[in-house]
Amino acid sequence: MSKIKTYIKSILVPVIVGGVVGIIISKFMDYNTLEKPFLSPSSIAFPIVWTILYILMGISYGRLKEKNLNDTNVKTIYYLQLFVNALWSIIFFVFKLRLLAFAWIILLDILVFVMINIFYSKDRKAGLLQIPYLIWTLFATYLNLFIYILNK
């Protein structure tokens, strides 16, 4: 597969997963009606930030694929964190299980941290490209916790 096709496919996978989840949760979105903590962004920020993060995620994974460094550990952690990421939104918005969502996002934080370490050990740039994702998921963990507390 050509380099460009590798990157396009690698970027499309997380973008499509995020888009499908966005469609699923759109009918259940209640972010604007929730009591939110200090530093809560406007709801318009989320699709913008997530699109950027999914693109970075795809580029990062694409680097490993292009260099034939995507072994079983890379594939497992990458797709596992993407699955956990997708389910978090459904747990939080569709089922409104905010405490379970908080536990679930902690799992996501751990998986993203592990993914960064695995990617970094294979290709420094691939690992570094995931740092914004970790920062955002940690911020989302803060939001999730305080939305749970403020809206019990």
Backbone as a printed PyTorch tensor [residue, N CA C, xyz], in Angstrom:
tensor([[[  0.8540,  -1.1790,   0.0000],
         [  0.0000,   0.0000,   0.0000],
         [  0.8960,   1.2370,   0.0000]],

        [[  0.5090,   2.2150,  -0.7940],
         [  1.3230,   3.4260,  -0.8570],
         [  1.2590,   4.1790,   0.4650]],

        [[  2.2400,   5.0310,   0.6440],
         [  2.3330,   5.8300,   1.8740],
         [  1.0680,   6.6710,   2.0710]],

        [[  0.5920,   7.3190,   1.0200],
         [ -0.5910,   8.1740,   1.1240],
         [ -1.8130,   7.3480,   1.4900]],

        [[ -1.9970,   6.1860,   0.8530],
         [ -3.1400,   5.3190,   1.1580],
         [ -3.0740,   4.8300,   2.6040]],

        [[ -1.8780,   4.5180,   3.0770],
         [ -1.7060,   4.0830,   4.4640],
         [ -2.1980,   5.1630,   5.4190]],

        [[ -1.7840,   6.3900,   5.1840],
         [ -2.1830,   7.4900,   6.0690],
         [ -3.6740,   7.8050,   5.9480]],

        [[ -4.2040,   7.8010,   4.7370],
         [ -5.6330,   8.0840,   4.5620],
         [ -6.4640,   7.0480,   5.3100]],

        [[ -6.1410,   5.7740,   5.1280],
         [ -6.8780,   4.7050,   5.8190],
         [ -6.7160,   4.8360,   7.3350]],

        [[ -5.5070,   5.1140,   7.7790],
         [ -5.2440,   5.2300,   9.2190],
         [ -5.9870,   6.4100,   9.8390]],

        [[ -6.1490,   7.4780,   9.0960],
         [ -6.8820,   8.6470,   9.5960],
         [ -8.3840,   8.4040,   9.5360]],

        [[ -8.8500,   7.7800,   8.4610],
         [-10.2940,   7.5680,   8.3030],
         [-10.8860,   6.6680,   9.3790]],

        [[-10.1480,   5.6710,   9.8280],
         [-10.7110,   4.7380,  10.8240],
         [-11.1620,   5.4740,  12.0880]],

        [[-10.2970,   6.2160,  12.7840],
         [-10.7850,   6.8880,  13.9940],
         [-11.7900,   8.0040,  13.6900]],

        [[-11.6370,   8.7040,  12.5730],
         [-12.5870,   9.7640,  12.2290],
         [-13.9740,   9.1720,  11.9920]],

        [[-14.0380,   8.0470,  11.2930],
         [-15.3300,   7.3990,  11.0370],
         [-15.9270,   6.8610,  12.3380]],

        [[-15.1020,   6.2290,  13.1740],
         [-15.6000,   5.7370,  14.4690],
         [-16.1750,   6.9120,  15.2720]],

        [[-15.4270,   8.0010,  15.3410],
         [-15.9100,   9.1790,  16.0650],
         [-17.1800,   9.7460,  15.4560]],

        [[-17.2620,   9.7660,  14.1420],
         [-18.4620,  10.2690,  13.4710],
         [-19.6790,   9.4140,  13.7430]],

        [[-19.5030,   8.1020,  13.6910],
         [-20.6150,   7.1870,  13.9660],
         [-21.0930,   7.3660,  15.4090]],

        [[-20.1580,   7.4470,  16.3340],
         [-20.5320,   7.6610,  17.7390],
         [-21.2580,   9.0080,  17.8780]],

        [[-20.7620,  10.0310,  17.1980],
         [-21.4190,  11.3340,  17.2350],
         [-22.8610,  11.2630,  16.7690]],

        [[-23.1160,  10.5010,  15.7210],
         [-24.4840,  10.3300,  15.2210],
         [-25.3270,   9.5880,  16.2500]],

        [[-24.7690,   8.5350,  16.8290],
         [-25.5100,   7.7420,  17.8280],
         [-25.9050,   8.6050,  19.0210]],

        [[-24.9830,   9.4060,  19.5250],
         [-25.2610,  10.1520,  20.7590],
         [-25.9890,  11.4700,  20.5120]],

        [[-26.0910,  11.9140,  19.2620],
         [-26.6520,  13.2430,  18.9840],
         [-28.0620,  13.4350,  19.5380]],

        [[-28.8810,  12.4000,  19.5130],
         [-30.2490,  12.5010,  20.0300],
         [-30.2930,  12.5710,  21.5550]],

        [[-29.2060,  12.1980,  22.1920],
         [-29.1630,  12.0930,  23.6450],
         [-28.2950,  13.1740,  24.2950]],

        [[-27.7330,  14.0380,  23.4810],
         [-26.7820,  15.0420,  23.9550],
         [-27.4740,  16.0210,  24.9070]],

        [[-26.9870,  16.0800,  26.1360],
         [-27.5680,  16.9830,  27.1350],
         [-26.5060,  17.8790,  27.7770]],

        [[-25.3600,  17.9970,  27.1440],
         [-24.2440,  18.7580,  27.7080],
         [-24.6470,  20.1790,  28.0710]],

        [[-25.4100,  20.8470,  27.2030],
         [-25.7700,  22.2410,  27.4620],
         [-26.7370,  22.4190,  28.6230]],

        [[-27.4150,  21.3570,  29.0270],
         [-28.3640,  21.4570,  30.1390],
         [-27.7550,  21.0560,  31.4780]],

        [[-26.5480,  20.5540,  31.4540],
         [-25.8970,  20.0830,  32.6780],
         [-25.2430,  21.2250,  33.4410]],

        [[-25.1860,  21.0580,  34.7370],
         [-24.3630,  21.9370,  35.5780],
         [-22.9210,  21.5210,  35.3310]],

        [[-22.0850,  22.4900,  34.9650],
         [-20.7140,  22.1530,  34.5760],
         [-19.6980,  22.8480,  35.4830]],

        [[-18.5330,  22.2460,  35.6120],
         [-17.4870,  22.8270,  36.4560],
         [-16.7480,  23.9620,  35.7450]],

        [[-15.9260,  24.6380,  36.5120],
         [-15.0370,  25.6750,  36.0080],
         [-14.2030,  25.1190,  34.8620]],

        [[-13.9590,  25.8960,  33.8610],
         [-13.1590,  25.5500,  32.6750],
         [-13.8980,  24.6950,  31.6510]],

        [[-15.1950,  24.5000,  31.8200],
         [-15.9400,  23.7020,  30.8460],
         [-16.0310,  24.4510,  29.5190]],

        [[-15.6230,  23.7920,  28.4450],
         [-15.6950,  24.4580,  27.1420],
         [-17.1170,  24.4760,  26.5890]],

        [[-17.3250,  25.3140,  25.6210],
         [-18.5880,  25.3530,  24.8950],
         [-18.7590,  24.0280,  24.1570]],

        [[-19.9870,  23.6300,  23.9250],
         [-20.2410,  22.3570,  23.2540],
         [-19.6630,  22.3230,  21.8360]],

        [[-19.4870,  23.4670,  21.2100],
         [-18.9270,  23.5140,  19.8490],
         [-17.4610,  23.0670,  19.8340]],

        [[-16.7780,  23.1690,  20.9550],
         [-15.3620,  22.7920,  21.0200],
         [-15.1510,  21.2910,  20.8380]],

        [[-16.0920,  20.4950,  21.2880],
         [-15.8900,  19.0410,  21.2910],
         [-15.7140,  18.4330,  19.9120]],

        [[-16.6010,  18.6920,  18.9450],
         [-16.3680,  18.0710,  17.6280],
         [-15.0920,  18.5810,  16.9550]],

        [[-14.7290,  19.8180,  17.2060],
         [-13.5090,  20.3700,  16.6240],
         [-12.2860,  19.6770,  17.2250]],

        [[-12.2330,  19.6410,  18.5480],
         [-11.0870,  19.0240,  19.2250],
         [-11.0030,  17.5400,  18.8890]],

        [[-12.1370,  16.8350,  18.9370],
         [-12.0910,  15.4000,  18.6700],
         [-11.6720,  15.0940,  17.2350]],

        [[-12.0890,  15.9130,  16.2930],
         [-11.6550,  15.6920,  14.9090],
         [-10.1440,  15.8290,  14.8000]],

        [[ -9.5950,  16.8510,  15.4150],
         [ -8.1370,  17.0430,  15.4150],
         [ -7.4470,  15.8550,  16.0840]],

        [[ -7.9640,  15.4240,  17.2200],
         [ -7.3460,  14.3040,  17.9420],
         [ -7.4270,  13.0050,  17.1450]],

        [[ -8.5590,  12.7680,  16.4750],
         [ -8.6780,  11.5620,  15.6570],
         [ -7.7100,  11.6030,  14.4800]],

        [[ -7.5130,  12.7740,  13.9000],
         [ -6.5450,  12.9070,  12.8050],
         [ -5.1360,  12.6220,  13.3150]],

        [[ -4.7700,  13.2110,  14.4590],
         [ -3.4490,  12.9470,  15.0390],
         [ -3.2830,  11.4600,  15.3770]],

        [[ -4.3490,  10.8600,  15.9030],
         [ -4.3280,   9.4430,  16.2280],
         [ -4.0490,   8.6240,  14.9690]],

        [[ -4.7300,   8.9710,  13.8890],
         [ -4.5410,   8.2590,  12.6330],
         [ -3.1500,   8.4470,  12.0500]],

        [[ -2.6360,   9.6680,  12.1210],
         [ -1.2750,   9.9250,  11.6320],
         [ -0.2750,   9.1080,  12.4360]],

        [[ -0.4540,   9.0950,  13.7370],
         [  0.4400,   8.3570,  14.6210],
         [  0.4410,   6.8610,  14.2750]],

        [[ -0.7420,   6.2970,  14.1570],
         [ -0.8490,   4.8740,  13.8110],
         [ -0.3170,   4.6420,  12.4000]],

        [[ -0.6020,   5.5740,  11.4970],
         [ -0.1160,   5.4690,  10.1260],
         [  1.4050,   5.4240,  10.0510]],

        [[  2.0740,   6.1980,  10.8970],
         [  3.5470,   6.1690,  10.9370],
         [  4.0400,   4.7620,  11.2560]],

        [[  3.3870,   4.1280,  12.2220],
         [  3.8080,   2.7800,  12.6080],
         [  3.5160,   1.7680,  11.5000]],

        [[  2.3630,   1.9200,  10.8440],
         [  2.0340,   1.0220,   9.7300],
         [  3.0160,   1.2150,   8.5830]],

        [[  3.2890,   2.4590,   8.2530],
         [  4.1940,   2.7600,   7.1440],
         [  5.5710,   2.1520,   7.3590]],

        [[  6.0210,   2.1450,   8.6040],
         [  7.3510,   1.6250,   8.9300],
         [  7.3260,   0.1480,   9.3250]],

        [[  6.1680,  -0.4950,   9.1350],
         [  5.9890,  -1.9040,   9.5020],
         [  6.3020,  -2.1570,  10.9770]],

        [[  5.8760,  -1.2410,  11.8180],
         [  6.0970,  -1.3600,  13.2590],
         [  4.8000,  -1.6600,  14.0100]],

        [[  3.7280,  -1.9020,  13.2900],
         [  2.4400,  -2.1440,  13.9480],
         [  2.2460,  -3.6350,  14.2380]],

        [[  2.9370,  -4.0780,  15.2590],
         [  2.8400,  -5.4710,  15.6840],
         [  1.5540,  -5.7010,  16.4700]],

        [[  1.4140,  -6.8870,  17.0280],
         [  0.1980,  -7.2440,  17.7640],
         [ -0.0500,  -6.3080,  18.9410]],

        [[  0.9930,  -5.9210,  19.6800],
         [  0.8190,  -4.9960,  20.8110],
         [  0.2980,  -3.6500,  20.3490]],

        [[  0.8410,  -3.1320,  19.2690],
         [  0.4110,  -1.8400,  18.7350],
         [ -1.0510,  -1.9100,  18.3150]],

        [[ -1.3990,  -2.9230,  17.5310],
         [ -2.7790,  -3.0610,  17.0470],
         [ -3.7510,  -3.2500,  18.2030]],

        [[ -3.3810,  -4.0810,  19.1630],
         [ -4.2780,  -4.3640,  20.2870],
         [ -4.5580,  -3.1110,  21.1020]],

        [[ -3.5290,  -2.3910,  21.4980],
         [ -3.7370,  -1.2060,  22.3320],
         [ -4.4550,  -0.1170,  21.5510]],

        [[ -4.1280,   0.0300,  20.2810],
         [ -4.7450,   1.0670,  19.4560],
         [ -6.2440,   0.8370,  19.3140]],

        [[ -6.6250,  -0.3630,  18.9060],
         [ -8.0470,  -0.6260,  18.6900],
         [ -8.8120,  -0.7710,  20.0000]],

        [[ -8.1660,  -1.2400,  21.0490],
         [ -8.8140,  -1.3260,  22.3470],
         [ -9.1350,   0.0720,  22.8850]],

        [[ -8.1790,   0.9950,  22.8270],
         [ -8.4500,   2.3380,  23.3230],
         [ -9.5010,   3.0250,  22.4530]],

        [[ -9.5180,   2.7560,  21.1520],
         [-10.5270,   3.3540,  20.2760],
         [-11.9200,   2.8330,  20.6360]],

        [[-12.0140,   1.5510,  20.9410],
         [-13.2790,   0.9460,  21.3740],
         [-13.7390,   1.5370,  22.7060]],

        [[-12.8270,   1.6250,  23.6700],
         [-13.1670,   2.1900,  24.9860],
         [-13.5660,   3.6550,  24.8280]],

        [[-12.8690,   4.3850,  23.9830],
         [-13.1880,   5.7780,  23.7050],
         [-14.6210,   5.8910,  23.1800]],

        [[-14.9660,   5.0810,  22.1940],
         [-16.2970,   5.1360,  21.5890],
         [-17.3840,   4.8120,  22.6070]],

        [[-17.1510,   3.8040,  23.4350],
         [-18.1700,   3.4210,  24.4100],
         [-18.3570,   4.4610,  25.5100]],

        [[-17.3050,   5.2240,  25.8270],
         [-17.4530,   6.2410,  26.8710],
         [-18.5870,   7.2040,  26.5270]],

        [[-18.6160,   7.6990,  25.3120],
         [-19.6490,   8.6600,  24.9170],
         [-21.0420,   8.0630,  25.0450]],

        [[-21.1750,   6.7980,  24.7050],
         [-22.4750,   6.1280,  24.7980],
         [-22.8800,   5.9620,  26.2590]],

        [[-21.9440,   5.5570,  27.0910],
         [-22.2260,   5.4060,  28.5290],
         [-22.6170,   6.7590,  29.1260]],

        [[-21.8850,   7.8010,  28.7870],
         [-22.1010,   9.1270,  29.3720],
         [-23.3670,   9.7860,  28.8430]],

        [[-23.5720,   9.7990,  27.5370],
         [-24.6770,  10.5640,  26.9580],
         [-25.9380,   9.7450,  26.7190]],

        [[-25.8200,   8.5350,  26.2140],
         [-27.0130,   7.7420,  25.9160],
         [-27.6080,   7.1690,  27.1990]],

        [[-26.7730,   6.5070,  27.9910],
         [-27.2670,   5.8510,  29.1970],
         [-27.2480,   6.7490,  30.4280]],

        [[-26.5490,   7.8830,  30.3410],
         [-26.4730,   8.8640,  31.4400],
         [-25.9270,   8.2410,  32.7330]],

        [[-25.0490,   7.2520,  32.5740],
         [-24.4260,   6.5930,  33.7220],
         [-23.1060,   7.3090,  33.9970]],

        [[-23.2030,   8.4570,  34.6130],
         [-22.0550,   9.3560,  34.7440],
         [-20.9570,   8.7970,  35.6470]],

        [[-21.3280,   8.0740,  36.6860],
         [-20.3140,   7.4790,  37.5530],
         [-19.6070,   6.3220,  36.8300]],

        [[-20.3600,   5.4800,  36.1530],
         [-19.7480,   4.4180,  35.3550],
         [-18.8700,   5.0310,  34.2580]],

        [[-19.3410,   6.1020,  33.6450],
         [-18.5550,   6.7850,  32.6150],
         [-17.2340,   7.2930,  33.1960]],

        [[-17.2770,   7.7640,  34.4450],
         [-16.0440,   8.2300,  35.0930],
         [-15.0500,   7.0740,  35.2560]],

        [[-15.5240,   5.9250,  35.7210],
         [-14.6400,   4.7560,  35.8470],
         [-14.1280,   4.3380,  34.4660]],

        [[-15.0070,   4.4050,  33.4720],
         [-14.6470,   4.0020,  32.1120],
         [-13.5850,   4.9340,  31.5230]],

        [[-13.7030,   6.2350,  31.8000],
         [-12.7390,   7.1780,  31.2410],
         [-11.3750,   7.0510,  31.9410]],

        [[-11.3830,   6.6170,  33.1780],
         [-10.0970,   6.3310,  33.8370],
         [ -9.4150,   5.1630,  33.1210]],

        [[-10.2090,   4.1590,  32.7530],
         [ -9.6630,   3.0560,  31.9490],
         [ -9.0890,   3.6030,  30.6410]],

        [[ -9.8180,   4.5140,  30.0050],
         [ -9.3270,   5.1200,  28.7610],
         [ -8.0240,   5.8780,  28.9970]],

        [[ -7.9480,   6.6450,  30.0760],
         [ -6.7100,   7.3740,  30.4030],
         [ -5.5220,   6.4100,  30.4910]],

        [[ -5.7460,   5.3010,  31.1620],
         [ -4.6790,   4.3050,  31.3340],
         [ -4.2860,   3.7140,  29.9770]],

        [[ -5.2800,   3.3620,  29.1850],
         [ -4.9950,   2.7790,  27.8660],
         [ -4.2540,   3.7600,  26.9640]],

        [[ -4.6390,   5.0260,  26.9980],
         [ -3.9530,   6.0290,  26.1780],
         [ -2.5120,   6.1940,  26.6540]],

        [[ -2.3030,   6.2010,  27.9540],
         [ -0.9440,   6.2960,  28.5020],
         [ -0.0950,   5.0990,  28.0450]],

        [[ -0.6640,   3.9050,  28.1340],
         [  0.0470,   2.7000,  27.6900],
         [  0.3170,   2.7770,  26.1910]],

        [[ -0.6870,   3.2110,  25.4250],
         [ -0.5130,   3.3350,  23.9850],
         [  0.6290,   4.2950,  23.6500]],

        [[  0.6780,   5.4190,  24.3270],
         [  1.7570,   6.3850,  24.0890],
         [  3.1100,   5.7250,  24.3250]],

        [[  3.2290,   5.0010,  25.4080],
         [  4.5040,   4.3390,  25.7110],
         [  4.8780,   3.2950,  24.6650]],

        [[  3.9090,   2.5080,  24.2330],
         [  4.1790,   1.4950,  23.2050],
         [  4.5540,   2.1700,  21.8880]],

        [[  3.7710,   3.1750,  21.4960],
         [  4.0600,   3.8770,  20.2450],
         [  5.4290,   4.5530,  20.3190]],

        [[  5.7030,   5.2030,  21.4350],
         [  6.9770,   5.9170,  21.6060],
         [  8.1650,   4.9540,  21.5040]],

        [[  8.0000,   3.7570,  22.0550],
         [  9.0890,   2.7770,  22.0010],
         [  9.3770,   2.3100,  20.5690]],

        [[  8.3930,   2.4240,  19.7100],
         [  8.5490,   2.0220,  18.3070],
         [  9.0050,   3.1960,  17.4370]],

        [[  8.3980,   4.3700,  17.6800],
         [  8.6680,   5.5540,  16.8740],
         [  8.3590,   6.7820,  17.7410]],

        [[  9.3770,   7.5520,  18.0300],
         [  9.2400,   8.6860,  18.9470],
         [  8.1030,   9.6220,  18.5340]],

        [[  8.0450,   9.9940,  17.2630],
         [  6.9990,  10.9220,  16.8020],
         [  5.6050,  10.3240,  16.9290]],

        [[  5.4790,   9.0320,  16.6710],
         [  4.1750,   8.3790,  16.8150],
         [  3.6840,   8.4800,  18.2540]],

        [[  4.5760,   8.3370,  19.2050],
         [  4.2000,   8.4780,  20.6180],
         [  3.8570,   9.9170,  20.9690]],

        [[  4.6810,  10.8430,  20.5150],
         [  4.4650,  12.2580,  20.8420],
         [  3.1690,  12.8080,  20.2380]],

        [[  2.7860,  12.3030,  19.0850],
         [  1.5370,  12.7490,  18.4570],
         [  0.3060,  12.4120,  19.2900]],

        [[  0.4470,  11.4800,  20.2240],
         [ -0.6740,  11.0740,  21.0780],
         [ -0.7820,  11.9030,  22.3670]],

        [[  0.2030,  12.7320,  22.6490],
         [  0.1910,  13.5280,  23.8900],
         [ -1.0450,  14.4350,  23.9800]],

        [[ -1.4420,  15.1420,  22.9160],
         [ -2.6600,  15.9620,  23.0250],
         [ -3.8960,  15.1300,  23.3740]],

        [[ -3.9550,  13.9170,  22.8720],
         [ -5.0610,  13.0110,  23.1790],
         [ -5.0870,  12.6910,  24.6670]],

        [[ -3.9360,  12.4000,  25.2410],
         [ -3.8760,  12.1280,  26.6800],
         [ -4.2950,  13.3570,  27.4830]],

        [[ -3.8030,  14.5090,  27.1030],
         [ -4.1660,  15.7500,  27.8130],
         [ -5.6770,  15.9620,  27.7470]],

        [[ -6.2600,  15.7780,  26.5760],
         [ -7.7020,  15.9830,  26.4250],
         [ -8.4960,  14.9410,  27.2170]],

        [[ -8.0740,  13.6880,  27.2140],
         [ -8.8210,  12.6800,  27.9690],
         [ -8.7080,  12.9370,  29.4730]],

        [[ -7.5680,  13.4280,  29.9170],
         [ -7.4500,  13.7900,  31.3360],
         [ -8.3670,  14.9660,  31.6760]],

        [[ -8.4500,  15.9250,  30.7720],
         [ -9.3730,  17.0530,  30.9560],
         [-10.8230,  16.5500,  30.9490]],

        [[-11.1380,  15.6290,  30.0370],
         [-12.4850,  15.0510,  29.9860],
         [-12.7900,  14.2610,  31.2570]],

        [[-11.7790,  13.6660,  31.8620],
         [-11.9580,  12.9560,  33.1260],
         [-12.3750,  13.9340,  34.2180]],

        [[-11.7070,  15.0810,  34.2690],
         [-12.0720,  16.1510,  35.2000],
         [-13.5220,  16.5830,  34.9660]],

        [[-13.8740,  16.8480,  33.7110],
         [-15.2430,  17.2670,  33.3970],
         [-16.2460,  16.2050,  33.8060]],

        [[-15.9740,  14.9530,  33.4780],
         [-16.8680,  13.8510,  33.8050],
         [-17.0970,  13.7680,  35.3130]],

        [[-16.0390,  13.8220,  36.0820],
         [-16.1650,  13.7250,  37.5410],
         [-17.0330,  14.8410,  38.0860]],

        [[-16.7410,  16.0760,  37.6820],
         [-17.4700,  17.1890,  38.2650],
         [-18.8800,  17.3270,  37.7050]],

        [[-19.1080,  16.9010,  36.4860],
         [-20.4820,  16.8580,  35.9870],
         [-21.2790,  15.8350,  36.7930]],

        [[-20.6730,  14.7110,  37.0930],
         [-21.3340,  13.7100,  37.9390],
         [-21.6700,  14.3210,  39.3090]],

        [[-20.7030,  14.9420,  39.9420],
         [-20.9030,  15.5110,  41.2830],
         [-21.9500,  16.6090,  41.2640]],

        [[-21.8770,  17.4980,  40.2900],
         [-22.7790,  18.6580,  40.2420],
         [-24.1950,  18.3210,  39.7880]],

        [[-24.3960,  17.1500,  39.2110],
         [-25.7130,  16.8110,  38.6450],
         [-26.3240,  15.5630,  39.2660]],

        [[-25.8860,  15.1860,  40.4630],
         [-26.4520,  13.9980,  41.1310],
         [-27.8980,  14.2420,  41.4890]]])
